[in-house]
Amino acid sequence: MLGYGRVLVRGRGSWLWDSEGRSYLDALAGYGTFNLGHNHPRLLERLREVLAADPVHFVHTGPALGAGALGQALAGRVAPPLELTLLSSSGAEAVEAGLKVACAATRRREVVYCQGGFHGTNLGVLSIMGAPRMRRPFEAMLAPARAVPFGALEPLERALRGRKVAAFVVEPVQAEGGVMLPPPGYLAAAQELCRRAGTVLVLDEVQTGLGRTGTLWAYQQEGLVPDVLVLAKALSGGVVPVAATLLSRELHDRAYGGMDRFDLHGSTFAGGALACAAACATLELVDDEGLAERSRTLGARLLQALTRGLAGHPLVKAVRGRGLLVGIELGHTERGLRGLMTRALVDGLSERVFGQWLALELLERGVLAQPAALRWNVLKLEPPLIVDEAEVDQLARVVVEALEVCREPARMMAAIARRVGRQWRQGWAY
Ligand SMILES: Cc1ncc(COP(=O)(O)O)c(C=O)c1O
């Protein structure tokens, strides 16, 4: 609706093209999937080599070469005691694998998660969906689960009391929850609480992994090594679905050791030759091209340019981020729109309209971006980590320019009215 529809037909590096030949700087990157950009030549080359060698794509009766290589590549890039990898094909599956391990190892069923957390939309992970709107149509849920506020230790401590909780699932930065950063020391302290309660800490790095926040894994900035680390999205290089759940051998054996338990977890399409080759090549490319470091420096550049360009903007409540994962929170501020609109109206409009409206303004200026899935008043910017300085500057300039329109309430209302009017004349067709 409102003219958003575009048929994207081609991608290369940080750029996408639509069926009418228009180009877009990709500031969405498949919600953090295209850290390498689109169709990285070395990645494609590796996949062609794999295909040319007549590989055995899936081996279900013994070790598969590709899966072994990926397990080894991952183990070499995480801290002990993380060592083993369970492979799957999507983020939701990989989080569920973590939940299952925790339940199987602790012989408990309950799960604690964070308000505002996002772990996918499969029925299993909907039990830990941090937005009631997304969960409610499917209740009652599969797992007994309880939400606690993100970043708060006392409610977590209370939730873990009684030693009945198998897993605490948390993201290092809540991406779809609105690019929410935890207070310093939160994750390490949460792990300590989990240890005392015999609970497994499952860290969901589906969106923050592979350099997105300025280090290869976001946990490296938090002074802990999670009990379970979940990866997906960018691990695929953006071409073949692959996801991973990393854990210690001790936790694995507690969960699945022994003849009566060894086959409790599996999936036909886990660990295929192409998927594993794509993931191995991606890990190498992230290292070789220094993408985590690029994310840190270019993320700081983007944040600085946006903070400067949006200073004093009457609708911008906050600009925050880590690495190339940046959020612009829209809503009521003390600086403007007072008198014209009430706080409730501005916040209500922000939650429902402004993020999407802004995404549309950006699209028309040649930038692809989206609001956070669970907080539509936060515009998320997460370009491929291969962007260069000029592209980052261009992104900041276009965002500031698009938001200029709503520095003045009257101009903004006119712009929205024009767009909605056009849609109305088309009979709300899309
Ligand atoms: C943090 C996080 N976890 C899990 C998922 C689910 O991944 P998938 O869509 O591959 O199931 C997402 C997807 O956006 C995510 O951002």
The ligand as a Gaussian input file, in Angstrom:
#p B3LYP/6-31G(d) Opt

LIG

0 1
 C       17.115000     -12.395000      16.824000
 C       16.361000     -13.303000      15.910000
 N       16.174000     -14.581000      16.252000
 C       15.529000     -15.446000      15.463000
 C       14.992000     -15.033000      14.264000
 C       14.255000     -16.003000      13.404000
 O       15.013000     -16.371000      12.307000
 P       14.300000     -17.059000      11.054000
 O       13.465000     -16.015000      10.394000
 O       15.446000     -17.536000      10.195000
 O       13.485000     -18.189000      11.581000
 C       15.149000     -13.701000      13.862000
 C       14.573000     -13.233000      12.603000
 O       14.461000     -12.070000      12.320000
 C       15.848000     -12.824000      14.709000
 O       16.033000     -11.532000      14.374000

